[in-house]
Amino acid sequence: MYDREQLSDIPAVRELVALMQAHGVTRCVLCPGSRNAPIVRSLSSSSAFSCRAVTDERSAGYVALGWSAAAHGAPVAVCVTSGSALLNLHPAVAEAHYRHLPLLVLSADRPGAWIGQQDGQTLPQPGVYGTLTIRNLSLPESGDAWHRNRLINEALLALQRRGGGPVHLNIPLAPPLSGVCAAEPIPPRVIRLSRLDDEADGDLLRAAVAAAPRRMLLLGQLPRRPLWAEAFRRAGWAVVGEHLSNAGAIAQTRPERMLAAQLTDEEACALSPDLLISCGGCLISPRLKQLLRRCPPREHWHVSPDGEVIDSFCCLSRCLVGSPERMAFLADAPAADRRYAERWMRPARPAGSAAAGKGEPSSPSGPALVGALMAKLRPGDTLHLANSSAVRFAQLFDLPDGVQVECNRGTNGIEGSLSTALGYALSPEARGLQLLVIGDLSFFYDMNALGLPELPSSLRILLLNNGGGGIFATLPGPSNPLVSGICRSRAKGWAVSCGCRYRELRQAGESAEAIAGLMERESDGPVLLEAFTDAARDAAESARLLG
């Protein structure tokens, strides 16, 4: 298939050529140059590619567009060397943008250290076309093979989007550039794309599900209860999520507590599925992520409306384009291993209770307070979780079915949690109590939100004040206040001046009374309970509850 005397020994180039062929991008317009020579030689070394040579890049881009248009929108690649050669394609890229033609621009690049150092044919190439491309990607100069493979797949998959356009893939190459591949190239991982509304794709997907007995549906953060997931559970799938999935009784929502800290290889492989289908946003559980990376499933499909490449477990094999609700036809594929699902769907180990230390009355336990408050929520209430310790403490405990869970998990930052909870509570659609669990750094970062002219009487705030970033007490190595942050503020004065009913908790023995006061259903304004906890004690208690 390949002329070994032409196929480059540079891994990025070999992988690019193999994946272009796998994704059907086999029409190429090649422009001369030294930096792109390994790519040009490799593409022309295979009979799988139809190549045309054009010297002038300004013309080459338009030749590629004409070739694509004549082939009813087939993707066409145009390969150029570094520097000004790339700029000469700009008019053709603009034309491809407005005609929605799948043009793949392959630009060779010099190492980034030489940009701006008076070295020939060097300029900042990544993103040079701005908004005219539907995807701009640049391969890393070094790094692991998984990252490189994912980026090349991502660029080629972008060409398959409906209503598509040009894609720019920038490829830094360092000398030596002339080596050839001495051994048979190892086939790289190919990430495929399927559409849930396509009948032919549906038949292919259903056959693949039937060939994978151990099946897991993994739910990330979702805005509302995924009622459609019930069909998968009834059909013998392991349906796994977290409280942020809002799945309630449909799913195993405490996977972190399902997984022992030290699983043997045999135990880990027994819990890993043959087929994993994921949807939604971020996961919290480190143990679940580690399990799926340590023992990857044979197939991992991720569902998103636009076919976004989300390769969280380094084994993505297929992007499913569409909404998760459209997957219903996959639920009842035959031959599901129900015993596998039962391993996951059994109740998680109970978290137990947090015990006070011996001797003098201790500070209240942050995890225990969160668990006790969650138990008092009712269907129709909303639990708002700030990031870091708050969202992790919540994963230790069961949540009554029918409670909505909200969290700014898109960026996982500490900012804006109080403001977001207030905005939610003030909306006409909000029902029941609105309980916010938040740490001190998050609260004081966002405290101005309480200065709004109107505060909802349904809002209840548990402020865990441990004098800094409690999550950093779990990091290995010596503690350092400059790492964890220092907080000497108290919320009382500000909360009272803003119209909140303020309560304070300093002793563990007073926790029950404080919780009852916070969770009173009738109030003429929001209620804030400031619990002064010990960061090291909270971290140790959280680790104990995890087991």
C-alpha positions, 0 to 999 in steps of 0.5 A: 500500500505504501512506498516505504522509501517515501513514508515519513518516520515522524509519528505525527505524519504517519498517523495523519496519513493513516487517519486521513485515509480512515476518514475518507479524506483522500483527495489532496492538493500538494504545494511544494516546500521543505517543512511540509516535505514529509507530509507531501512525500507520505501522502503521495506514497500511497495509492489510496490518495489522489494527489494534485500538485499546484505550485502557487498556494493562492491557486491551490486553495481554489483548485481544492474548492473546485475539486470538492464542489465537483465531487458534491462536497467531498472533503479535499485537503490542501497541504502547504509549507510554513510561513507566508504560504499559509497566508496565501490560502486565506481567500480560498478559506474565506470562500470555503467558509461561506460556501460551507465546503469541507476544505482541510488546510494542512500547514507544516510549522516550525518549532514554536521557540523560533517564532519571532527569532528572525528564522526563515518562514516563521510566523504565528500559524495556529488560528491564523484564519480566525472565525473563518474556520469551523475548527482550528487545531495545532498538534503538540510539539511533544507529548503523549500519543493519545493527545496527538491522536485525539487532535487529528481525529477531531480535525477530521471529524469536524469536516463531517459536520452538517453545514460544515466548512474549512478546518485548519490543522497545524503540524509543527515539525522539527528536523530531521525531516527526511527519515523514512518508516522502516517498519510496518506502521501500527494502525492508529485509533480511529474515532468514528462519527454516527448520527442518531437520526440516520437509519443506516447508522442506527443499524450499525450501532444496534449491531455493535451494542448486541455484540457487547454484553456488559453495557454502561450508560454513564450520565454526566451533569444534566439539567433535568431528570433523564427519564429516557434513561429508565429504558436502559436500566430496565433493559439490563444496562448499568446506569451510572451517574452522580447527583449532578446527573439529576437521575435520582433512583434511575441511576447509581448516583454514588459511584465513588463509594461503589469503588474501593480505594485499592482494586485489584486488576481482576476486580477493576476489569470485572467492573469495566464495561464492554461498551460505554455510552456517555452523555452530559457534562463533567464527572466528579468521581476520581475513582470512576475516571481512574477505573475507566482509564485503567481498564478501558472498555472495548468501545466508548461512545459519547453523545452530543448534539454536534458530535463534539470529541470528548475523550475523558477516558482516553478510549473514545471510539465513536461520536454520536450526533444527536440528543440522548433521548434519540438513543432509545432504540439502543436500549433493548438490543439483545444479549445484555449481561444483567449480572454486570448491571447488578454489580453497579446498581446495588446500593452504595455502602452507607456513609455512616455518621461523622463522630466527634473526637475524644476529649473537648467538644470538637468543631462540627464536621463539614461532611456530616452537616452536608449529609444531614441537610441533604436528608432533610430535603424534599421532592421539589427542593433544589440543592445548589453546590459550590465547587471543591469541598462542597460538591465532593461532600455531597457525593458521600451521601444519599439524596432524596429522590425528586430533588433537583441538583445544580452546580457551576460544573462547566469550569469548576471554578469557585466564583459565582456559586452564590450569584447563580443560586440566587438567580435560580431562586429568584426565577418564577420556575423555582419551587421549594427550598433552595439550599446552597452548600458553599465554602468560605473562599467561594462565599466571600469571593461572591458575597456582593450577590447578597446585596441584591435589592430582592432576596428570596425567602426560600434560600438557605445557605450552609457556609462551611468556614474552615479558614481557607480552601479545605480541598487543599488539605487533601493534597499530598505534602506539607500544608501551606497556607499560601497554597490553600488560601487564608480566610479570616472573614466572618459572614455575620455582619454582611449577612445581617445587613443584607437582610439574612437571618443569621445563625452560627455553629461552632460546637459539634454538639449544637449541630442538630439544633442548627440544622433544624433552624436552617431548614425551617420551611417558613421564613420571612427571608433567607437563612444563613448558617455559618459553620466553623469547621476544621479543614484537616478534620473535614478531610480526614472525615471525608476519607473515612466515609469513602472507605 
